[in-house]
Amino acid sequence: MAGFKIDKRAIAKMQKEIVKEFERANRKHPVRIPIEVEPPSMGVLTLASASGIESDPQLSRLLLWLYESVQQNPSHYADVRVFARNEGLPEDDSDNMALQLEKLGLVNIARTLAGGLSEVFPTDDGLLEARRLLSLRTDTVERFGHACDVLLRWVLRVGGRQAPVSALTFLEDPLCSFAGDPLTEDEVLSALDYLREHALVERSFTDAEVAVLITAQGTRCVLTGGTVNDFLSRQPTGDTYNITDSHGFVAGSQQHVAQNNSFGLDTSKLAEFAQQVRQFAPSLGVSAEEQSQLILDAEVLEEAATTDIPEPGRVRSAFDRLNATLTAIGTATPGLTMLVGAGQSAYQAVFGA
């Protein structure tokens, strides 16, 4: 083998040729490696929060009950049957409620050979959802919107389309709650006033009761399946023009305009309010002197509001006097609360503040 030499230059040249050939092949046919990427976890809490559990009085109270149980016994499963007995519910509902919460990812069920499903423990998402419910309970805006929704549905459900029903009877309905917390009488009356302002219900006073009748528009609102706010936001709106002492004048961008000239201030809402006070005064449980003063103040307001050309200053003064008489009554009743709210709504409708 003497005298044999390795041609290093030739080897280096061959290596370069091989590398170039691989590069050319890769450019023509690039290597593709399939990669499986797990989608980011959205968390079950997002689904549960969007499920409307705050609208379910039983499930929301159950979840909060489980949350309290965990605070007392961090490592123990809780028996939903105990909750059912405390709430006066059939124990047979326990398994169903547990399964519903499990489906939402809010609890884990301890399944046994005996087949019971009532032993549960809240998941991390369940604990977070319980804290969200506690926070919602103090949100006055969310509570008010929910009160409007469930009250309107209740009126239709109990027959308020055929005949007026007592509005405060709704307080006895299990659905009169939000995030497991009962709605108050003031919240129900405030929601009723809002629904009336938007022509979704009609309201009347009879024998110390507040009666409510759902309108055709209110029925449509319920049947759409959305919220009251969604329904009202979809209603067509047009231009509003306040025209005083005008003749033969049309304003607006519509092709078809119905023009109603108004000479002066439209105080019809305050006149209606005054009539309500006169009608309802005998059932407020006040003294004869207070009742007499209420009726007198209401007559003054009605007279000021029904003249051909109402004077704003005179109408305001008459309303302030009647409102002061109402708010001075010491004993609060549903009828009194309703009248005070109706007065404020009528005043805002006329004067805008």
Salt bridges, closest charged atoms under 4 A:
GLU21 OE1 - ARG24 NH2 2.39
GLU54 OE1 - ARG132 NH2 2.74
ASP79 OD2 - ARG81 NH2 2.81
GLU87 OE1 - ARG61 NE 3.07
GLU91 OE2 - ARG85 NH1 2.72
GLU102 OE2 - ARG111 NH1 2.80
GLU129 OE2 - ARG132 NH2 2.82
ASP173 OD2 - ARG157 NH2 3.14
ASP181 OD2 - ARG143 NH1 3.01
GLU187 OE2 - ARG143 NE 2.64
ASP193 OD1 - ARG196 NH2 3.45
ASP193 OD1 - ARG203 NH1 3.04
ASP297 OD1 - ARG321 NE 3.96
GLU302 OE1 - ARG278 NE 2.92
GLU303 OE2 - ARG314 NH2 3.62
